[in-house]
């Protein structure tokens, strides 16, 4: 069964330190697809990279209807964004490289699909339990897998911001995909590492508990800004199972930085 029984809320902020917001996002509710991208490359390259990724995905996806759209089409769109971003870097950046992470959620036929490259994350809150669905493509995750460091040590490791996979940095890009059954009232969170760098999973779970996803999004943003928001912060919250789907997006300005200290150290 194909349906649009989801509602979403997106919010983004350049943070308290960065001068530019190199995060981008898109909500394509008509196709049950949501995307967050976190650019890198310095100056304006990161901003261009993340925007190019979401623009290419949107354009490719909207060539299809929800009925004909598949996960393979979305993977192909990310691969096309990788090719275009490589071409952009070669033409305009010389020896520099513009890259971007990407994390996407697609819902169809009572199944969810999470696709990602890099360390922007996808979470699911179900029956009060928060689960990270994506797995960071990062140096510290590799070190954890090898038993070199613990999960706790990874939080403050000097290589914590080094990723091992991104869109636009190699000729080919590998997109990871996880599939599962979606239940009524499941809540999904897509976010850049600017959020997870400031808040723990426990604090994220607490913010997602209110019935209103707008309240949840505001709480996540306020809390990350109170913590110092050393990086750009972007999140999309999607709640599955509403009778009418809708979306709302906000871009925070500098005057919004006077925030409520929901989580203080």
SULCORHU-V593051 format. One line per field, one symbol per residue. phi: phi as a letter, one per 40 degrees, with the letter a starting at -180 (. if undefined). psi: psi as a letter, one per 20 degrees, with the letter a starting at -180 (. if undefined). burial: 1 if it has 24 or more other C-alpha atoms within 12 Angstrom, else 0. Layout:
phi->???
psi->???
burial->???
This chain:
phi->.cabcabaabaaacgcbccbcccbaabbccbfbbbbbbcahgfccccccccccccccccccccbcdcbcbccccdccccccccccccccccbbgccbbbacabbbbbafgbbbbbaahbcbbbbbbfgbcbcccbdcaccccccccgcbcdccccbccccbcbbaacgbbcbbbbcbbbaccbdgcbbbbaccccccbbcccccdccccdccccdccccccdccccchfcbcbbabbbbchccbcaaabbbcbcccccbcccbbc
psi->pprkmqqqpqqqqiaigqhqojqqrqomhhjlpqppqorqiqcjghggghhgghgggggggiirrhhiprhhhgghgghhhgghhghgghhiidirpprqrppqpppplkqqpppqpbjqqpqpoplipppogrppnqghhghghijhrrgghhhjqijhjoqiprpjirhqpppqppqrppqpjqpqppqrihgiihqrhghgghhihqhphgggggggggghhhiimirqppqpppppjqhpqrqpqqoqrhijinrpnhoq.
burial->0011111111111111000111111111111111111111100111111111111111011100010011101111111111111111100000001111111111111011111111111111110001011111111110000000000001000001101111111100111111000110111111111111111010111111100011011111111111111111111111110000011011110000101000100
